Amino acid sequence: MKTSLKLGIGGFWVSIVVSLASAGATAPDAGAALQPGINSAEAKADSVLTRMRELARERKWKTLVEQFQDEDIDAWSATVKDKSAMAIKMAEASNLRGQAFGFLKDNVRAGKDLRVAVELVSSNGSYWCHLGDFSRDVLKDESGALDAYIKAFECTGNTFGYLSISVTLNAASILVGQGKYQDALKVMERYDESDIRKMQEMGPWWGTKMLDMNKRIYAGLGRKEDSGLVLVAEGKTDYQMILPDTSPNPAIGESLKQVAYSCNQSKPGGAFTLVEYPNRQRYG
């Protein structure tokens, strides 16, 4: 229904036609009018992701699980045209929820979500790193963790970023633990001496970690000249650490050697001596 109004403004008469909704008619949805073409699934995915990011940033893992443990992320792509764009959102949501499940020790659902994330977006190094950490620390699956760390590095390439360096160290550490020193050295050779010097210039933490790992590998390969360790018989330093040549627990001996490596790093201009005396000579 239309009605006409006349208003007097400054001596002029202005005619205004006003349309009135007939009784029983409903106004169009404001959101739909302002954002035509926005799919409801896309809007929901964006809303859920925004909230997940906030909770993850604040490390509120329990709240994230409480709010989204039953969220059907797979259903997000059912009604959208751009499946690839939605897959990116689904992967991020799965990765965040997988981390949350992991922190709450719900390992079955954590593993499922973390695997879904890398299946949806296999080019994301962070997702592979999270899966690698979960496989190593929770599942105790060194083979699966190693594969994940290798894939993470393939995604990032040889850079000086945190992710590239950390997955390199993680992969090498697994191989060293398995006694595969040559394979570990191959992993570490992604970065040469000049690269490690650059890391130390940028910040000593990562450069030192890389040097320490190389020393562990060289020691395992019997390359004393590269490991930074010297024996007392070589007379290269006054500082000594006394160790028996055998130990009831090999892990203890290895840990003590790592102390020597650390001391070596903290002593400017000189090496820290690792001294191994035969038990029979020390205890008669």
N, C-alpha and C positions, 0 to 999 in steps of 0.2 A: 504494500500500500504506500502511496506517495502523498505527501502533503506539502503545501507551499507556504512559506513564511515571508513576510515583508518586514525589513528592518530599516529604520531611519538612521543613517550614519552621515553626520556632517552635512545635513541638508539634502542628501541623496537617498533615494529609496532603492534598496538592493533586494532582489528577489532570490531566495534560496530554496532549492528543492531538496527535501530530506526524505530518504527512503526508510521506512519502518518495517521491521520484520513482522510478517503476519503471525498471528497467534499460533503457538505450537511448533514454529520453526526453530531449528537449532543452529547456533553459530559454528562455523568451521573450526577445526582444531588449529590452535595457534601455532603449535610446533610444526605441524604438517605444512601450514601456509608459509612459514618462515624458512623451512628447510625441505623443500620438495626434493624427492629422489633419495632421501636418507632412509636406508633400509633399517627396520627395527632391530634386526640381528646385528647390524653394524653399530647401531647406537648402544645396544646392550654390551657388545664386546668392548667398545671404547670406555663405557662407564665402569665395567668390571676391571679392566686393565688399569684405569686411573686409580681406582681404589687399591688394587693389588700393589701397584708401585709405591703408593703412599705407605702402606703397611710394611712392605719390604724395606723401604728406606728407613723406617722407624724400628725395624727389626721386631715387629709385632707379629711373629709367626703364628702364634696360637690364635690370634684374632683373625688372621688371614684364613686359616684352616676352618675356623668356626663359621666364617661368612661364606666361604667358597668351596668347601669340600665336596658339596653335591652339585656344583656347577657343571652342566653338561657342555664342556668346551667343544666337543666334537660337533655339536648341533649348530654351532655358530655359522658354519659354512653352507648349511642346507639351502638357504634362500637368497644367497648373495651371488652376484654375477662374477665379481672379481675374486676368484678362489685363491689366487696366489697372494693377494694382499691380505686376505683374511687368514691365510695359513701363517703369515708372519705374526699376526696378533695371537693366534691360537698357540703358536710355539712359545711366545713370550709368557703367556698366561700359564701354560703347562710347566715351563721352567721355574717360574716364581712359586707356583703351588708345590712343585716337586721339592724345591728347597725348603719350603715351609714344612712339608711332611717329614723331610729328613731331619730337621731340627727337633721335631716332636717324636722322633724315633719310629715313625710309621713307615718302615722301610719298604714294604710292598708297594704302597701307593706312591712313595717317593721315587722308587726306581721306575715305575710305570710312567709317571709324568715326565721325568728327566729323559727317558728314552723317546717318548712321543715328541718332545721338543726338538731333538736332533733329527728325528725322522721327518718332521715337517720342514725344518730349515737346517740342512746339513752344512751350510756355509758359515754358521755362527760359532766362532772359536770358544766363546764364553760358555755356550751350552755344552760343548764337548768337554771343556775343563770341569764344569760342575759334575757331569756324568763320570769323569775320570776320578775326581775326588771322592765321589760317593762309592764308586767301585773299589777304590783302594782302601778307604777308611772304614766303610761300613760292611761292604760285601766281602772284603779281603780277597778280591778278585784282581790279582796283579796283572794278569793277561788282558782282562777287559779294560783296566785302568790305563795300561800302556797303549792299547789301541786308541783309546779316547784322547790321550795326550798327544799322540802322533797326529791324529786328525785335527786336533785343536791348532797345532803348529802349522799344518797344511793350510788352515784357514787364515792364520795371521801372517805367515811368512816370517822372514828373518828381520825382525825389527827390535828396537830397544824398549818396546813397551812392556808393561808388567806381564801381560798374558803370555807373550812369546817366550820371555825369559823363564817365567815360573813353570810353564809346561815342559820346557827343556830340562830344567833342574828336576822336576818330578819324574820324568821319564828316565833320566840318567840314574836317579836315586833307586828306582825299582830295579834297574839292570845291575847296579852295583850290589844291591842286596841279594841278587840271584847269582852273584859271582861272574856275571857276563861283562867283564871290564872292557873288552874290546868293543862290544856293542855300545856300551855306555860312552866310550871315547868317541865313537862315531856320531852319537847324538850331540855331544858337547862340541864337536868340531863345526857345528853350525856357526859358532862364534869363534873368531881367531883372537890372537893376543891383542891386536889393535882394537878390536871390538870391546874386549874386557877392559882395556885401559880407558876407553870412552865411557864405559859404564861407571868406572871409579871416579872419573871426572864429573859425571852427571850426579852421582850420589854413591858413596862407598858401599852401601849395603849389598846391592846386586853384584857389583864387581867382586866383592869379597866372597859372596856365596858361590860365584862361578869359579873363582880360584880354588876355593876349598874343595869343590866337587872334583875339579881336575886333579888335585893332589891326592884325593882318595882313589881316583882311578889309576893314576900313575903308581901309587903305592901298591895297589892290587896287581898291577902288571909287572911289579918288581923294578920299576924305573926310579930308583932312589934319587938320581940326579935331577929328575923333574918333579919329584913329590915335595921337595922342600924339607925332607927329613934327613938327618945325618946321624951316623952312629958315633959313639964315644971314641971308638978306635980311630976315627978319621980326625979327631981333635979339632973340630971346626967351631966349637962353642963351649963356654963354661956352664951353660944351663943344661940340666939333664932331667929326664923323667925315667925312673927305673921301673921296668916291667919284667915279669917272668916270661920265659920263652913259650910257656904253655899256660893255659887258663882253663879251669873247669867249665867256664861259660865263654865261648868265643865272642859273644856280644859285648861282654865286659872289656875284653882286650881291645875290641874295635872302638868302643866308646873312649877308652883311655887314649888311644891313638888320635881320636878326634880332638881331645883336649890339647894334645901336642900341636895339632895343626892350628888351633885357635891361638895358642900361646905364640906360635911362630908368627902369626899375623900381628900380634900386639907388641912384638919386640922389634923396634926399628933397626934396620941394618944388620940383622943377624938371624940365623936359623935356630930353632929350638931342637935340642937333641933328644931323640928317643933312644933309650938304652935298654937293650934286651939281654938280661943275664940268664943263663941256664939255671933252672931250679936246683939242680944238683950242686952247683957251685955256691949258691946263696944259702942253702939250708943244710949243706954237708951231706 
